[in-house]
């Protein structure tokens, strides 16, 4: 699309340059200018057709991308839980690249499904399992339950299944107002 817009701009500039440099009599007599105008008309029509098709394809891509947003959200939740493990023990540091590799592996290993909602559930489940399994291998036994708890509560909090007030009481204890 950018290349087509660039070509349209170039054609317009060429036509305007020829028109501005020619006198009134030269404009009517120049076959080159007439040929350029005819050529630009054809090219412009072709480019406009391609741009219309590109806009339709772009809309379809955006719609498909938005369909898979829940999978991306699950991946981001898991990544931030994994990155927060470094607060438990500095040894628990995993790079974004490693998590992305596991994420992509999970997508590749996920079986296909006819229904999009079923496909999304399969992807979220597979991503959760593979990330949990691979990251758990590097954790001390005592920290695996914390990791499981963090994953579960993070997913539930994102789905608004855990009340923020209750969550704050769990983290900070009850507060007394005087």
Secondary structure, DSSP 8 states (H G I E B T S, - for coil): -HHHHHHHHHHHHHHHHHHHHS-HHHHHH-HHHHHHHHHHHHHHHHHHHHHHHHHHHHHHHHHHHHHTHHHHHHHHHHHHHHHHGGGT-TT----HHHHHHHHHHHHHHS---SSHHHHHHHHHHHHHHHHHHHHHTTS-HHHHHHHHHHHHHHHHHHTT-S-HHHHHHHHH------
